Amino acid sequence: MRRLLLCLFFTSSLALAEKALPFWDLAHWDAWNNTELVQTTPQAVAAGTYTDPQFSHASMVFPSVWRDAASGQWRMIYSIKWSPFTIMAAQSDDGIAWRPLPVPDAQPEGEKIAPHHVFTFTHGQGSGVYHDPVAADGFPFKMFGRQDADAVYEQALANEKHPWHDIAKREGKKRYMSMAATLVSKDGLHWELKKDGQWSTDDWEPEPPVFCFYRESDRTHVLTARPGWGDRRLVLRETSDFKTWSEPQLHLQPDALDVDGPVGFYGMRVLRSGPGYVGVLWTFRNSSSVPVNSYNQFFGDFDSQLTFSYDGHHFIRGQRKPFIALNPIPEHGCAQIRPSSLVEAGDEIRIYSESHKGAHGRERAAKNATKEPTSAVLLHTVRKDGFMHLRSRGDFARIQSKPMLLKSAQLLLNAAADFGEVRFQLTDIKSQPLPDFSFDDCIPMRNANSLKHALKWKKADLELLVGKIVRLELEFRQANLFAIYGDWHFIDAQDMWLLEDGKPVPGKRFDNP
């Protein structure tokens, strides 16, 4: 009877429903020995450094990269000014070496200053591009920015219902007259101001950067922004249609572990990865021996930290180390590196960043100190699901999973063992090696590097264990372990009792997605 129930339960698992278990998700491991969890260092791609050849002294603001489905070409847009937001276009065969992309039929408001100049947001600031996977409004490219007082004042005067109307009529233009704005595009090159693009509230008008990601579980678009103008914390705001929005919710702020000096958060780019989401949090390091002489401390360096979310609702900060460390003076990115675009490209994640040689608030001083470009787009890469990894503290290390119900006859390992090895075994719930599935029985991964190395044994096939409770153990030396892939259900005690009684196991709401 029990065998029949298990067969019925696993009928749907004949086709692999692959899950990912990267090593930033540690809830499903029961023990480890001589093992260290490490934040992966992204690899710099020197050939990917790009400055605008026609405006070499301009800033390279919010570079946003995608691969055009029709042409297969890589495309990038960026602004050469913070305000007015002046969007330029570039193209690449490989996403590394860039060249300006002329767009003759793009006619920006005012003067077209170069063939690759595609749009000017005359009285406003933009942000990073959001690639809307739903695009119900026909615009898969969106950008969430802000209109400044020069534009808002005229709108307020003309509209009696405008929140700034009375002040504009009585007192004239004010600096604080600011409103959210959305720019939209069908191809990423031709942009327009969305008429109903208000994403803020009457009492919440934060400044850029404003990023967005898509949460598949409930088909929701999630904005990451700040609580207010100059408020260096992070809030989330959600919508399913860009018309009705949730209230902004405070999400991340400096806390009791930030003891090295004042820090602030400017924005967070988010990428769907593994079982959840990985965020890259812009971190402003504004500690100074000079007393604050304005609203807040305005000068300092910029790097980023990693954040992680299992559900796209709640993010936690990782090891609170710089994700992409600043470069030595006088290289590009010696004062600021702001990751603006995260793109999955085959076996790797590409990270395109805005960089500056001058500190925040001191960019102009850096430009005045040299004839060389001081701002550039930088490119870094990490392997897919490779934001964190395990490594040995010396020779062999070992890690053991919690009990899991194996639902398919395949387990894959994402690891770099070019000069080392990884051995593996499957045990019962009491950690006793199963016959023919021990370390000695495995075909080890040795002197190899693979994103999906199949775990195999000399005499036995995983098909024998489908529908059974096992633990996975990995033993490794001189290797980096990034993720495990397969189809499983990590059981709890109730699951175990049901299986022992010959009953099927229901799906759990907190199981891996």
C-alpha positions as CSV (number, residue, x, y, z in Angstrom):
1,M,0.0,0.0,0.0
2,R,2.8,2.4,1.0
3,R,4.6,1.7,-2.3
4,L,1.4,2.5,-4.3
5,L,0.8,5.7,-2.5
6,L,4.4,6.8,-3.1
7,C,4.1,5.9,-6.8
8,L,0.9,8.0,-7.1
9,F,2.6,10.9,-5.2
10,F,5.6,10.9,-7.6
11,T,3.8,10.4,-10.9
12,S,4.1,14.1,-11.6
13,S,7.8,14.0,-10.8
14,L,8.8,12.0,-13.9
15,A,9.7,15.3,-15.5
16,L,12.2,17.1,-13.4
17,A,10.8,20.1,-11.5
18,E,14.2,21.5,-10.7
19,K,14.7,23.6,-7.7
20,A,17.8,25.6,-6.7
21,L,19.4,25.7,-3.3
22,P,22.2,28.3,-3.4
23,F,24.3,28.8,-0.3
24,W,22.8,32.0,0.8
25,D,19.8,29.8,1.8
26,L,21.1,27.8,4.8
27,A,17.9,26.7,6.4
28,H,18.1,23.2,4.9
29,W,21.5,22.2,6.2
30,D,21.9,20.4,9.5
31,A,25.6,20.3,10.1
32,W,28.9,21.5,8.7
33,N,32.5,21.0,9.6
34,N,35.6,23.0,8.6
35,T,33.4,25.0,6.2
36,E,33.3,28.7,5.6
37,L,30.5,30.8,4.0
38,V,32.0,33.4,1.7
39,Q,30.6,36.3,-0.3
40,T,31.7,35.9,-3.8
41,T,33.9,38.6,-5.3
42,P,32.6,39.7,-8.7
43,Q,35.2,39.6,-11.5
44,A,35.9,42.9,-13.2
45,V,35.8,42.9,-17.0
46,A,38.2,45.6,-18.1
47,A,37.1,45.5,-21.7
48,G,33.6,46.4,-20.5
49,T,34.6,49.9,-19.2
50,Y,32.8,52.5,-21.3
51,T,32.8,56.3,-21.4
52,D,30.8,58.2,-24.0
53,P,33.3,59.0,-26.8
54,Q,31.6,62.3,-27.7
55,F,31.0,63.4,-24.1
56,S,34.1,62.0,-22.3
57,H,33.8,64.3,-19.4
58,A,30.2,63.7,-18.7
59,S,28.8,61.5,-16.0
60,M,27.5,58.1,-16.9
61,V,24.3,58.0,-14.9
62,F,22.1,54.9,-14.4
63,P,23.4,52.6,-17.2
64,S,20.6,50.1,-18.1
65,V,21.5,47.1,-20.3
66,W,19.4,44.5,-22.1
67,R,19.6,42.2,-25.1
68,D,17.3,43.1,-28.0
69,A,15.3,40.0,-28.9
70,A,14.8,41.0,-32.5
71,S,18.4,41.8,-33.5
72,G,20.3,39.8,-30.9
73,Q,22.4,42.9,-30.2
74,W,23.1,44.2,-26.7
75,R,21.8,47.7,-26.0
76,M,22.4,50.2,-23.2
77,I,21.0,53.6,-22.4
78,Y,22.4,56.0,-19.8
79,S,22.2,59.7,-19.0
80,I,25.1,62.1,-19.3
81,K,23.5,64.5,-16.8
82,W,21.6,64.1,-13.5
83,S,19.2,66.8,-14.6
84,P,18.0,67.5,-17.2
85,F,18.1,63.7,-17.7
86,T,19.8,63.3,-21.1
87,I,19.5,59.8,-22.4
88,M,22.1,58.4,-24.8
89,A,22.1,55.0,-26.5
90,A,24.9,52.4,-27.1
91,Q,25.1,49.0,-28.8
92,S,27.3,46.0,-28.5
93,D,27.7,42.6,-30.2
94,D,28.7,40.9,-26.9
95,G,27.5,43.2,-24.1
96,I,31.2,44.1,-23.4
97,A,32.6,46.4,-26.1
98,W,30.2,49.3,-26.7
99,R,29.7,51.9,-29.4
100,P,27.2,54.8,-29.7
101,L,24.0,53.7,-31.3
102,P,22.5,56.4,-33.7
103,V,18.7,56.6,-33.5
104,P,17.8,59.1,-36.2
105,D,14.1,59.1,-35.6
106,A,14.4,59.8,-31.9
107,Q,13.9,63.6,-31.5
108,P,14.5,64.8,-28.0
109,E,12.8,67.9,-26.7
110,G,15.0,70.9,-27.5
111,E,18.3,70.3,-29.2
112,K,19.5,66.8,-30.4
113,I,23.1,67.0,-29.2
114,A,24.4,63.8,-30.9
115,P,23.1,61.0,-33.2
116,H,22.8,58.7,-30.2
117,H,20.9,61.2,-28.1
118,V,17.4,59.7,-27.8
119,F,15.5,61.6,-25.1
120,T,15.7,64.6,-22.7
121,F,13.6,64.8,-19.6
122,T,13.8,68.6,-19.6
123,H,12.7,69.3,-16.1
124,G,13.3,66.1,-14.3
125,Q,15.5,63.1,-13.3
126,G,15.2,59.5,-14.4
127,S,16.4,56.3,-12.9
128,G,17.3,52.7,-13.9
129,V,15.1,51.0,-16.5
130,Y,12.5,48.4,-15.3
131,H,11.9,45.6,-17.8
132,D,8.2,44.9,-17.2
133,P,7.5,41.3,-18.0
134,V,3.8,41.8,-18.2
135,A,3.7,45.2,-20.1
136,A,-0.1,45.3,-20.0
137,D,0.0,48.9,-21.1
138,G,2.1,48.1,-24.1
139,F,5.4,49.5,-22.7
140,P,7.8,46.9,-21.5
141,F,10.4,49.5,-20.7
142,K,9.7,51.8,-17.7
143,M,11.6,54.4,-15.7
144,F,10.5,55.9,-12.5
145,G,11.8,59.4,-11.9
146,R,10.8,62.9,-10.7
147,Q,9.8,66.2,-12.1
148,D,11.3,69.2,-10.5
149,A,9.8,72.6,-9.6
150,D,10.2,74.2,-13.1
151,A,7.6,71.7,-14.5
152,V,5.5,71.2,-11.4
153,Y,4.9,74.9,-10.8
154,E,3.2,75.3,-14.2
155,Q,1.1,72.2,-13.7
156,A,0.0,73.4,-10.3
157,L,-1.0,76.8,-11.6
158,A,-3.2,75.3,-14.3
159,N,-4.9,72.7,-12.1
160,E,-7.0,73.7,-9.1
161,K,-6.9,70.2,-7.8
162,H,-3.2,70.0,-7.9
163,P,-1.7,69.6,-4.3
164,W,0.6,72.6,-4.9
165,H,-2.0,74.8,-6.5
166,D,-2.8,77.1,-3.6
167,I,0.9,77.7,-2.8
168,A,1.8,78.2,-6.4
169,K,-1.0,80.8,-6.9
170,R,-0.2,82.7,-3.7
171,E,3.6,82.4,-3.3
172,G,5.0,81.3,-6.7
173,K,7.5,78.6,-7.5
174,K,9.0,76.7,-4.6
175,R,12.0,74.3,-4.5
176,Y,9.9,71.6,-2.8
177,M,7.4,71.5,-5.6
178,S,8.3,68.0,-6.8
179,M,6.2,65.2,-8.3
180,A,6.9,61.6,-9.3
181,A,6.9,60.8,-13.0
182,T,7.1,57.7,-15.2
183,L,8.9,57.5,-18.5
184,V,7.8,54.6,-20.8
185,S,9.1,53.0,-24.0
186,K,8.2,50.2,-26.4
187,D,11.8,49.5,-27.5
188,G,14.0,51.1,-24.9
189,L,15.1,53.8,-27.4
190,H,12.0,56.0,-27.9
191,W,10.7,57.4,-24.7
192,E,7.7,59.5,-23.6
193,L,6.3,60.8,-20.4
194,K,3.4,58.7,-19.2
195,K,0.4,60.9,-18.5
196,D,-0.9,58.8,-15.5
197,G,2.5,57.9,-14.2
198,Q,2.2,59.1,-10.6
199,W,3.8,56.4,-8.4
200,S,4.3,58.6,-5.2
201,T,1.8,60.1,-2.7
202,D,0.9,63.6,-1.7
203,D,3.2,63.3,1.3
204,W,5.9,61.0,-0.2
205,E,8.0,62.3,-3.1
206,P,11.4,60.7,-2.9
207,E,14.2,61.4,-5.2
208,P,15.9,58.8,-7.5
209,P,17.1,56.2,-7.6
210,V,13.9,54.3,-7.9
211,F,14.2,50.7,-9.1
212,C,11.5,48.0,-9.6
213,F,11.3,44.2,-9.8
214,Y,8.6,41.7,-10.5
215,R,7.3,39.2,-7.9
216,E,6.0,36.2,-9.8
217,S,4.2,34.6,-6.9
218,D,1.4,37.2,-6.9
219,R,2.2,39.0,-10.2
220,T,3.2,42.2,-8.5
221,H,5.5,45.1,-9.4
222,V,7.6,46.2,-6.4
223,L,9.3,49.6,-6.3
224,T,12.4,50.1,-4.2
225,A,12.8,53.8,-3.2
226,R,13.5,55.9,-0.1
227,P,11.2,57.3,2.6
228,G,11.7,60.9,1.5
229,W,14.0,63.5,-0.1
230,G,17.4,62.9,1.5
231,D,16.1,60.2,3.8
232,R,18.7,57.4,3.3
233,R,16.6,54.3,4.1
234,L,14.7,51.9,1.9
235,V,11.0,51.4,1.4
236,L,8.9,49.1,-0.8
237,R,5.7,50.0,-2.7
238,E,3.7,47.6,-4.7
239,T,1.2,47.6,-7.6
240,S,-0.3,45.1,-10.0
241,D,-1.5,47.7,-12.6
242,F,0.6,50.9,-12.0
243,K,-2.7,52.6,-11.0
244,T,-3.5,51.3,-7.5
245,W,-0.6,51.2,-5.1
246,S,0.0,49.9,-1.6
247,E,1.2,52.3,1.1
248,P,5.0,52.7,1.1
249,Q,6.5,50.4,3.8
250,L,9.8,51.0,5.5
251,H,12.0,48.0,4.8
252,L,15.7,48.5,5.5
253,Q,17.6,51.0,7.5
254,P,21.0,51.2,9.3
255,D,20.7,49.2,12.5
256,A,22.7,48.0,15.6
257,L,25.2,46.1,13.5
258,D,26.3,49.2,11.5
259,V,28.9,50.2,14.1
260,D,31.8,51.2,11.7
261,G,30.3,54.7,11.1
262,P,27.3,56.4,9.5
263,V,25.9,54.7,6.4
264,G,22.9,55.4,4.3
265,F,21.0,53.5,1.6
266,Y,20.1,55.1,-1.7
267,G,18.4,52.3,-3.7
268,M,18.4,48.6,-4.4
269,R,18.5,46.7,-7.7
270,V,16.9,43.3,-7.4
271,L,17.4,40.1,-9.5
272,R,15.3,36.9,-9.4
273,S,17.8,34.2,-8.4
274,G,17.7,30.7,-7.0
275,P,14.7,30.2,-4.6
276,G,14.1,33.9,-4.3
277,Y,15.6,37.3,-4.9
278,V,19.0,38.9,-4.6
279,G,19.3,42.6,-4.1
280,V,22.3,44.9,-4.5
281,L,21.9,47.8,-2.0
282,W,23.6,51.1,-2.7
283,T,25.5,52.0,0.5
284,F,26.6,55.5,1.1
285,R,29.5,55.8,3.5
286,N,29.4,59.3,4.8
287,S,31.4,59.2,8.0
288,S,33.5,62.4,8.3
289,S,35.6,64.2,10.9
290,V,34.1,67.5,9.6
291,P,30.9,68.6,11.3
292,V,27.7,68.5,9.2
293,N,27.1,72.0,7.8
294,S,23.9,71.3,5.7
295,Y,20.7,69.3,6.0
296,N,22.7,66.1,6.2
297,Q,26.2,64.8,5.5
298,F,26.5,65.2,1.7
299,F,30.0,63.8,1.0
300,G,31.3,60.3,1.0
301,D,32.0,57.1,-0.9
302,F,29.5,54.7,-2.5
303,D,29.7,50.9,-2.7
304,S,27.0,48.2,-2.3
305,Q,26.0,45.3,-0.1
306,L,24.0,42.1,-0.8
307,T,20.5,41.5,0.4
308,F,18.4,38.3,0.1
309,S,14.7,37.5,0.0
310,Y,13.1,34.1,0.0
311,D,9.7,35.5,-1.0
312,G,10.1,38.9,-2.6
313,H,8.3,40.5,0.3
314,H,11.1,40.7,3.0
315,F,14.7,41.3,2.4
316,I,17.6,40.7,4.8
317,R,21.1,42.1,4.6
318,G,23.9,39.6,4.1
319,Q,27.4,39.8,5.4
320,R,27.4,43.6,5.2
321,K,30.7,43.7,3.3
322,P,31.1,45.7,0.0
323,F,29.9,43.5,-2.8
324,I,32.0,45.3,-5.4
325,A,34.9,46.9,-3.7
326,L,36.1,50.4,-4.7
327,N,39.1,50.5,-7.0
328,P,42.5,52.0,-6.2
329,I,43.0,55.7,-6.9
330,P,43.0,56.9,-9.7
331,E,41.1,54.1,-11.5
332,H,37.5,54.4,-12.5
333,G,35.3,53.6,-9.5
334,C,37.9,54.6,-6.9
335,A,35.2,56.7,-5.0
336,Q,31.8,55.4,-6.2
337,I,30.5,52.2,-7.8
338,R,26.7,52.1,-8.1
339,P,25.3,48.8,-9.6
340,S,22.5,49.9,-11.9
341,S,21.7,46.9,-14.1
342,L,21.8,43.2,-13.4
343,V,21.5,40.9,-16.4
344,E,21.5,37.1,-16.6
345,A,23.6,36.1,-19.6
346,G,23.9,32.4,-20.0
347,D,26.1,31.0,-17.2
348,E,26.8,34.3,-15.6
349,I,25.2,37.4,-14.1
350,R,26.5,40.7,-15.5
351,I,26.5,43.7,-13.3
352,Y,26.7,47.1,-15.0
353,S,27.5,50.0,-12.7
354,E,27.8,53.8,-12.8
355,S,31.2,54.8,-11.4
356,H,32.9,58.0,-10.4
357,K,36.4,59.0,-9.4
358,G,35.0,61.8,-7.2
359,A,33.1,61.1,-4.0
360,H,29.4,61.8,-3.7
361,G,29.0,65.6,-3.7
362,R,32.5,66.1,-5.0
363,E,32.2,64.8,-8.6
364,R,32.7,68.2,-10.1
365,A,35.9,68.7,-8.1
366,A,37.3,65.5,-9.4
367,K,36.5,66.5,-13.0
368,N,38.3,69.8,-12.5
369,A,41.4,68.0,-11.2
370,T,42.1,66.1,-14.4
371,K,41.6,66.1,-18.2
372,E,40.8,62.4,-18.1
373,P,37.2,61.0,-17.9
374,T,36.1,60.6,-14.3
375,S,32.9,58.7,-14.8
376,A,32.4,55.4,-16.6
377,V,30.2,52.3,-16.9
378,L,31.9,49.3,-15.3
379,L,31.2,45.7,-15.9
380,H,31.6,42.8,-13.3
381,T,30.4,39.2,-13.5
382,V,29.5,36.4,-11.1
383,R,28.5,32.9,-12.1
384,K,24.8,32.0,-12.1
385,D,23.5,31.5,-8.5
386,G,27.0,32.4,-7.4
387,F,26.6,35.3,-5.0
388,M,27.7,33.3,-2.0
389,H,29.7,30.1,-1.8
390,L,31.2,27.6,0.6
391,R,34.8,26.7,0.8
392,S,37.0,24.7,3.1
393,R,38.9,26.4,5.9
394,G,41.9,24.1,5.2
395,D,41.8,20.6,3.8
396,F,38.6,18.6,3.6
397,A,35.3,20.2,4.7
398,R,31.9,18.6,5.1
399,I,28.3,19.7,5.0
400,Q,25.1,17.7,5.6
401,S,21.6,18.5,4.6
402,K,18.4,18.1,6.6
403,P,16.2,15.1,5.7
404,M,14.5,15.4,2.3
405,L,12.1,13.5,0.2
406,L,13.8,12.9,-3.1
407,K,11.3,13.5,-5.8
408,S,13.4,13.0,-9.0
409,A,16.4,10.9,-9.9
410,Q,18.8,13.8,-10.4
411,L,21.0,16.0,-8.2
412,L,23.3,18.6,-9.7
413,L,26.1,20.6,-8.2
414,N,27.3,24.1,-9.1
415,A,30.9,24.1,-8.1
416,A,34.4,25.2,-9.0
417,A,36.9,22.4,-8.2
418,D,39.6,23.1,-10.8
419,F,42.3,22.0,-8.5
420,G,40.4,20.1,-5.9
421,E,37.6,17.6,-5.5
422,V,34.1,17.1,-4.2
423,R,32.8,13.8,-2.9
424,F,29.2,13.1,-2.0
425,Q,27.0,10.5,-0.3
426,L,23.4,9.9,0.7
427,T,22.5,8.7,4.1
428,D,19.4,7.7,6.0
429,I,17.8,10.0,8.5
430,K,20.2,8.8,11.2
431,S,23.2,9.8,9.0
432,Q,24.1,6.2,8.1
433,P,25.4,5.9,4.5
434,L,23.0,4.1,2.2
435,P,24.4,1.0,0.4
436,D,26.3,1.9,-2.8
437,F,25.7,5.7,-2.1
438,S,28.7,6.3,0.2
439,F,31.6,8.7,-0.3
440,D,33.7,5.7,-1.4
441,D,31.0,4.7,-3.9
442,C,30.6,8.1,-5.6
443,I,32.3,9.2,-8.8
444,P,33.9,12.4,-7.4
445,M,33.9,15.8,-9.1
446,R,37.7,16.3,-9.5
447,N,39.7,19.0,-11.2
448,A,36.5,20.3,-12.8
449,N,34.4,23.4,-13.0
450,S,30.7,23.1,-13.7
451,L,27.4,24.9,-13.1
452,K,25.5,21.6,-13.2
453,H,27.7,18.6,-12.4
454,A,25.5,15.5,-12.0
455,L,26.1,13.5,-8.8
456,K,26.7,9.9,-9.7
457,W,27.7,6.7,-8.0
458,K,29.7,3.7,-9.4
459,K,27.1,1.0,-8.9
460,A,23.8,2.6,-8.0
461,D,21.3,5.0,-9.7
462,L,19.4,7.7,-7.9
463,E,16.2,6.2,-9.4
464,L,16.4,3.7,-6.5
465,L,15.9,6.5,-3.9
466,V,13.1,8.4,-5.5
467,G,10.3,8.6,-3.0
468,K,12.6,7.9,0.0
469,I,13.9,10.1,2.8
470,V,17.6,10.8,2.5
471,R,20.3,13.2,3.6
472,L,22.9,14.6,1.2
473,E,26.4,15.0,2.4
474,L,29.2,16.8,0.6
475,E,32.9,16.5,1.4
476,F,35.2,18.8,-0.5
477,R,38.7,20.4,-0.6
478,Q,40.1,23.3,-2.6
479,A,36.7,23.9,-4.1
480,N,34.0,26.5,-4.1
481,L,30.4,25.2,-3.8
482,F,27.7,27.6,-5.1
483,A,24.4,25.7,-5.3
484,I,22.6,22.4,-5.5
485,Y,19.8,21.6,-8.0
486,G,17.2,18.9,-8.0
487,D,13.6,18.1,-7.0
488,W,13.0,17.5,-3.4
489,H,10.8,18.2,-0.4
490,F,12.5,18.9,2.9
491,I,10.4,17.1,5.4
492,D,9.3,18.1,8.9
493,A,8.5,15.7,11.7
494,Q,4.9,15.4,10.7
495,D,5.9,14.5,7.1
496,M,8.2,11.7,8.5
497,W,5.4,10.3,10.6
498,L,3.0,10.3,7.6
499,L,5.5,8.5,5.4
500,E,6.2,5.9,8.1
501,D,2.5,5.3,8.3
502,G,2.3,4.9,4.5
503,K,0.5,8.2,3.9
504,P,1.3,10.7,1.1
505,V,2.9,14.0,2.1
506,P,1.1,17.2,1.3
507,G,3.0,20.1,-0.2
508,K,4.1,22.7,2.3
509,R,3.6,26.4,1.9
510,F,7.1,27.1,3.1
511,D,8.9,24.5,0.9
512,N,11.3,25.7,-1.7
513,P,9.6,27.5,-4.6
